[in-house]
């Protein structure tokens, strides 16, 4: 039995989700690509830069545990719009703080950046998971590829801005204004509220569904039986009941599978976040090269990550989540080792390519795994996002402290440990239910 084609509103929502992911990447990379200029503007040492990066992570971790309840109350459309504005405002304040060397203003801005980015991220991932289920095929990695496309474009603009000596206080505000306007346009195409509610709280099968078996074992009756069995499985499993609000959010923290998926996302977030925070600085300081080359190195990383997210979708459909995640972990291990240990810049760039490919799929696949049961998706996506973002809490200060003693490149080798450990728990990301039709 062929899968019905999605209606026009679902296809429009899919494009809108991709656009919002892209704009999130633009905001983030516009700041990350100018990290050498920010470091020089503030006159910070590596350990102080690590503590500065920690500030945004604290904002995200304070807001993420509440993101599921926020989405349930406001809906994904209003949540994304509200927190995109918060995120942009934070970057504006931070850029002014860098220009004026007002560290408290930079800190206040980065707190807003973290709050905005965290809730924006969780809500757009939830919307993406719901659209993916309506489409009936794997698309979440391509949404995250949209994020990477945004970082690629922003890194290119930042490289040009750095080469032209455009100050951060002129570069960042211009990007934030354009990005926020485009987010406002995109969210208008999100799924209508009724569609999302149906997915988050599906109705039980009607009495007409079992009657399909009376006519014999046709394809339609087998599919109907599969639907009934799927709903029965959900109802029989106490781990997938549908408490809402604070009760639902707390219940998700007690689910072993959700926590293990969170650990997979944690390792992936460390792998990706290490490049976001330190790749450009590692190239500039480690190879005694220019800020423009550092921004280019970051651009190479996100290009490799984007390519893997685009081409990883058919790999996931053919080989499954677990096998592809293990492939990515292997690439990340090799890439990080090459980048951290080899001498020539060109060979380190090859390591960045493998590193980017290895960092590509852990986060999107983890979000899809967290949203396998739509009825618990808000709470579980909130938990997994919180665990993943904790990487940004511990990662920057740890790497900054290590870099103070061993340099940026060698400090990045610490990421090999959590990536290796994640291989032991990747089985948790397997689909929650198999197709019985």
N, C-alpha and C positions, 0 to 999 in steps of 0.2 A: 504494500500500500504506500503510495507516494505521499510525501509530506506536503500539506497545503502551503502554497506560497504565502508569505507574510503580507498583511495588508499595507497600504501606503503609509499609514501613521507609524507602523513599526519600523519600516525602512527609513522614514524621516527621522525617527528617534535614534536609530543606529548612527546615522550621519551626525546628528547633534551630539551624541555621546562622544564620538570620535573627535569632533571639534573641541569639546570641552576638555578632553584629555590633552589635546594639542596645546591649547591655551595655558593649561596648567604647567606643561613643560616649558613653554615660552617664559612664563613668570619665573619659574625656578632657575632655569639656565641663564637668564639675563643677569641674575645675581651671582650664580656659581662661576660663570665664565669670567667675571671681573674680580675674582678673589685675590689675585696678586695686587691689583690696584687698591682694593679695599684694605689688604694687609699693609701696603705701603702708606696709604692715607692715614691709617690709625697708628702706624708705627708699632705693630704687634709682633711679638715673638711667636714661634710655633705653638707653645703651650697656651698662650693667651688667645690665639686664633681658635684652638680647640675648644676653649671655654666659651668663646663667642658663638661658635657654631652650636654648642650645647643649648643655648638660650632658645633657639627656634624649636628644638626638639622638646624642650620642656613645655612650650606652648601647645605643641601637638599632643603630647601625652596627657596634658590636663583636659583637653577637649575631646579626644578620641573616644574614651569610654562612654561619653554621653552622646556620641554621634548617632547611634542607632535610635535613641529616643527622639533626638532632634528630627531625624528623617521621618520617623513615624508621625510626628506632630505636624511638621511643615511640608512634607513631601520633598522628593529629590529636587524638583525644579527650584523651589524657593530656597532650599538649603544651599544648593550650589551657588546661586546668585548672591545670597547674603554673604557667604564666607569667601567667595571670590573677591568681593569688595573689601572685606577685612584683610585678606591676603595682600591685595594691591596697596591698601593704605599702609600696611606694615612696611612694605618695600619702599614706599615714598618716604616715610619717616626715617628709615635706616639710611637711605641715600643722603638725605640732608644731614644726618648725624655724622656720616663719613666725611662729607665736605667740610663740616664745621668742627670736626674732631670732638664731637660730643658723644662720648661712649654711652652715657645713660640713655640718650635718645636712640642710638643704634640698638641698644638692648631692648628698649620698649617697643621699637619697631619690629624687631625679630620675634618678640613674644606674639605680636599680632600676626606676623607671617606664619608662625607655627600653628596658632589656633586656626587661622584661615585655611592653611594648606591641609591640616589634618582632617577637618570636617568636610572640606571640599573633596578631598581624596576619597574618603569613605563613602560619601553620598554618590559621587560619580561612578565608583566601582559597583555600588549596589544597583544603580540605574543600568549600568552596563551588563551586569549579571541578569537582570530581569529581561532586558532586550535580547540578550543571547538566548535565553530560554524561549522567548517568543519566536525568534528566528529558527530555532531548532538546529543550530550548528555552532561550532566553536568560532567565536569572534573576539573573545576577551583579549588574547594577545595582540590583536590588531588595534584594539582601542589603546592598549599600552604602547603600541608602535606609534600611535598618534602623539602620545606624550613624548616619545623619543624624537619624532619628526619636529615637534615644537622645540625640543632642546637643541636639535641640530641647527634649525633656523636661527634660534637665539644665539647659539655659540658662534655662528658665522657673523651675525650682526655685531656681537661683542668683540670678535677678533678685529673687525674693521674699525670699530669704535676705539679699541685699545691702540691700534696702529695709528689712528688719527688723533690720539690723545684727547678723546672726548671724555670729559669728567663723568664719573658715575652719577652725580646729581643731575646731569642733563640726560644721560642715557636711560636710566631706570624710570623716571616719571613718564617719559614719552611712551615707553613700552607698556607701562601699567594702564595708561588711559586707553590705548587702543585695545589691549587685551580685555579689559573690563566691558567695554562696549560690545565686543564680539561675543563674550559670554552671555550677555543679556539677550543678544539675538539668538544664540544657539539654544538656550534652555527653553525657549518658546516651543520647540519641537520635541521636547521630552514626551514620554508616554503620558497620555491622559490619565488623570487620577483613577478612573475606573479600571483601566487596564492594570495599573500597578497594584491596586487593591485586590484584584482577582488573583494575581500571582502571589501576593504575600499571604492571602487568606483564602485559598481555593475552596470552593464549595464541594461537599462530598458528592460522589457519583449519584446520579438520579436512578430511580427504579427502572427506567427504560434501558439502561446500559446492560444489566445482566440478561434482559430479554433477548438480546442479540444472539445469544448462544442457542436459542431454540431452533433457529434455522439451520444449524449445523456449523461445523468448524471452518467457516469462511475466514478470509483474511481480516474482514471487519470484525468478526466475533472474537478472533484471537487478539486483535488490538484492544477491543473493549475489555476482554478479560484481563489483559495486562494492565489497563488503567485501574480496574477494580483492585487487582492485587497490589498495585503500587500504593493506592490509598490505604488499603488494609495494613500494609507494612508500616506506613507512616503512623497510622493510628495506634498500632500495637507497640511501637517503640517509644518508651517514655522520654528518651533523649530528644525526640523531635516534636514534643507537644508545643503548643503555641502561646505561652505566656507572653504578655506585652509589657512595655514600660520598664520600670526598674527591676521587676521580678524576672522578666525575660532576659534583661541584660546580665543579671547576676547568674541566672541558670546557665547561660552560655559559657561562663568561666569555669564551670564544673564538668564540661564535656571533654573527655580525653582526646577524641579525634580533633576537635576544634583547636585544642592547645598544641597538638603535634603539627597540625597544618600551620599554626602560628609560628612554630619553631622553624619550619621550612622557609616561611616568608621572612623570618628574622635573619637567617643566613643570607638569603637573596638581597634583603635590604642593606645588610652590611656590605655585601659585594658591590652593589650599585652605589650606595651612599659613600663608600670610600673613594670611588672615582669622582663623584659629584663634588666632594669636599676637598680632595687632595690631589687629583690627577694633574691639574694645571700647575699647582705649586710644586709638585714632585718633579715635573719636567723642567720648569723654570730654574729651580734651585739645584736639582740633581744633575742636569746637563748644562748648566750655566748658559741658558738661552733666553730669548726674549719673551715678553708677556704674550705676544701674538702667537708664538709657537706653542706656548702653554695652552692658550685657548684652542688652537688647532688640535692639540692632543686630546683635549676633552671632546672636541667635535668628532674625532676619529672614534673615540669610545662610544659615543651615543649613536654614531652611524652604524657601527657593528651591532650594537644592541637593537637598533631599529630593524636592520636586515633580518636578524634572528627572530624578532617578533613577527615580522611579516611571513617569513618562510617556515617558522615553527608551527604555524596553525595546521598545515597538512601533516606535519610530523606527529602532532598531538592526536589528530584524528586517526592516523594509521597505527601508531605504536603505543598510544596511551600516555597518560600524564606521568606515571612513575618513571618509565624508561627515558622519556625526554628530559625530565628533571635531572636524572642521573647523568645524562650526557652533558647538560648545562653545567652541573657541578664539576665535572671533569675538565671542561673547557676553562672554567673560572680558576681552578687550581693551577692548570698549566699557564694560563695567561698571567696570573698574579706572580707566579714564580719567575717567569721570564722577565716581566717588567721590573721586579724588585732586585734581580740578581745580575742581569746581563749588562755589558758595558755600552755598546754602540747605541746611539739614539734610534737608528732605523729598526734595530732588532727589538728594542723596547716598545716601539710602535706596533710591531707585530704582536707582542705580548698584550698590548692594549686591545687589539682586535679580538683575540681569544677571550680576554677578560670581559669585554663588552658582550660578546656572544653568550658567555657563561652566565652573565648577570641578567639576561633578557627575560626569562620566562617564569622565574620563581614567584615573583609578586603577582602577575596576572593569573597564573594557574592556581595559586593559593587562594585568590579571591573567588575564582570560579568554584573551587572545592568548598569554600566556606558557604557559598550560596547554593549548594546542591539542592537543599530543601528550601524552596522560596519562602515558606511560612516562618522559618527561623533566620532568614538571610540577614535582616538588619542587625540583630544581636550578634550573630556569628561573624559577620563582616567587621563589626565594630571591634570584637575581641581580636581577630586576626590582624586588623589594622593597628590596633594598639600594641600588640606584641611586635609587629614589624617595625613600627616607628620607635620602639624602645631601642632599636639598633642605632638610631640617630641620637639617642640620649647617651648611650655608653660609648659609641664609636668615636665621635670627634675628640672628646677629652683624652681617651686612651691613646688614640693615634697621635694627638698633639704632644702628649707627654713622651711617647716613644720617639717621635720625630725630634724632640729636643736633644735626645741622646744619640740616636742612630741615623737621623736624617729621614726625610719624608718617604723616599722609595723603600728603604728597608723596613720602616714602620708598617707599611702596607702588607708586609708578609704575615702580620698577625691575623689577617682576615682568613688565611688558609685554615686555621683551626676550626672556626664555626662552619665553614663550608664543608670540611671533611666530616664533621659531626652530623651535619644535616643529612648526609647520605644514609645514616642509620634509621631515620624516621620518615623517609620520603614515601613509604608505602601508605602513610595516612592520607595522602592527597588523592588516592584512587577514588573513582566516582562512588558516591554513597549508594546508588541503586543502579542495577544493570537493566538493560532493555530486555524484557521478557517476551516482546511481541514476536 
